[in-house]
């Protein structure tokens, strides 16, 4: 089946689209990428999304307008990704997360993704699966991360222990024991590790008055010196000590959080490059601290994906801290483009839901009480 996967992550930099051919059943899948691309949001729409993510109050009418506007952009991305290529039979759309609250004190979590699947289906005339997180949340799960089961399907190694580290706005990890390990599926782990690009991007945007929104290849940060004392202080945040299952988002690692970090850094008189280097190393330190706290052992390989995998300075810092573990990208070992992996994942989740009727969550990862079919199906009549 030809499937489109769509997602915009916590960086809110655009819509990642992947057109794939999927064959097979359940965990025994063959996935071939036909086309993959990121379609930037119109600047006005991106600003509106970021404002809502940042806590700007909106009326229900404004929220519905934003929901429709995002869905329309997702539908356009779906049209464009299959131009001059075979037409897709199914779309899996994660949408745009604007609010995420993990479960707390026996209360269910809550996660809101805008970009309504029914409108995408209507505009594209293609059956669409959306709203993937709520079924896991309904049985006590975090609703995130949802990619570990796909990582297990596509990236587990017969003899090597691997961590698949996504570097989007927020970082998340999937720990994959070797397939040859007895009951290896029951030993898979995963959780959100903390900030990845979100704080760096916010800092860059503020420093350049919006003329630059990310640190290409980490070039600016690489000219500075990280402040280790302040990084140690930041790692005292309760989130980093909280054991999995756990998830987070812009609700915690927000512009207000970055401003707090900035105030705490003032006594150290950091240059702009030092400030970016410190934020970049904070991302790396949070990942390494997370591994050391919660993994049964350090992996043989760490495979990076997401936009942050292009940050060569970040990759270098991580490699230095985890030797002799090898730090690579999914592209280097599995020919899976780092920028397309998340979109491919939601194409697979749609295929599992609509074709296989196969649960897409991993309760060991999300904390859900049972396996669940993920996603609402919007049929075309």
CORZINOR-V772914 format. One line per field, one symbol per residue. psi: psi as a letter, one per 30 degrees, with the letter a starting at -180 (. if undefined). burial: I if it has 24 or more other ideal C-beta (glycine too) atoms within 12 Angstrom, else O. A space follows every 50 residues. Layout:
psi->???
burial->???
//
This chain:
psi->kkkkkkkkaffhfajkkkjlkklakbfilkkkkekklkjkkkeeeeeeee eeeggkklleeeeeeeeeeeeeeeeeeeeefgkglkkkfkkjjeajkfkk jlkkhgklakkjklikeeeeeeefhkkkkahffeeeefhglfgllffeee eeeffkkefkkkkjjkibekklkkkjlkffkkhefggklklkfakdfeee eeeeeeeghffkfljjggeeeffakkjeeeeeeeffkeeffkllkllaaf eeileeeeeeeeeffeffhkleeeeeeeeefeeeeeeeeeeeefkflkle kkjkllefffjeeeeeeeeefgkgkkjalfeefghjkeffeeeeefeeee eeeeefhkkfljefefglflkkkkkkkjlk.
burial->IIIIIIIIIIIIIIIIIIIIIIOOOOIOIOIIIIIIIIIOIOOOIIOIII OIIIOOOOOOOOOOOIIOIIIIIIIIIIIIIIOOOOOIIIIIIIIIIIII IIIOOOOIIIIIIIIIIIIIIOIIOIIIIIIIIIIIIIIIIIIIIIIIII IIIIIIIOOIIIIIIIIIIIIIIIIIIIOOOOOIIOIIIIIIIIIIIIII IIIIIOIOOOOOIIIOOIOIIIOIOIIOOIIOOIIOIOIIOOOIIIIIII IIIIIOIIOOIIOIIOOOOIOOIIIIIIIIIIIIIIIIIIIOIIIOOIII IIIIIIIIIIIOIIIOIIIOIIOOIIIIIIOOIIOIIIIIIIIIIIIIII IIIIIIOIIIIIIIIIIIOOIIIIIIIIOOO
//
